[in-house]
Amino acid sequence: MTRTVVLNVVGLTPGMVRSGASNLQRWAGSAALTRIRPAFPAVTCTAQSDYLTGRYPSAHGIVGNGWYAREDAEIRFWKQSNQLVQAPKIWERAKAIDPAFTCANVFWWFNMYSAADYSVTPRPMYPADGRKLPDVYTAPGGLRDELQAKLGTFPLFNFWGTTASIESSRWIAEAARHVEQKFTPTLSLVYLPHLDYKLQR
């Protein structure tokens, strides 16, 4: 299989590439541009599950970024277990075709406890005193310490929401580069979120 990198840069439009992203503009000049049918609802968890399974929410079950849990009578947002996605993912299908296939999933959602070979995703720590501390989950586990020694603590509070900035995407891009250089996966999936929030503001 051909080694491939998929960059999920939410909010990056063809107009932006033409007007200000010179490296991407040069690359796009020799590439094909196509459109896809967008997810509905057009939210992170649904869209990424569509792309990673090739199915729509009626098949994979991810209908939003959160659910109402009847047993606890509470809303649960941003759950991360890969088992929530009820359809085969691209790396599972590829491994069935070619057992030598490997996949790195860097910050796409539902990344925890998946069959991807290499995973990096936000996973805050919640000490008993109520604080929320930035951290990441990785597979293999030792990758967490390597990345934080090299890049510092993941800037969680610059990842989503009103304080989202390029700082988080820069950390993710450098983590993806480290994974690429160390493991050379067949498929690398990299989610860079900061532009989405910049445009919303």
Disulfide bonds with the S-S distance in Angstrom:
none
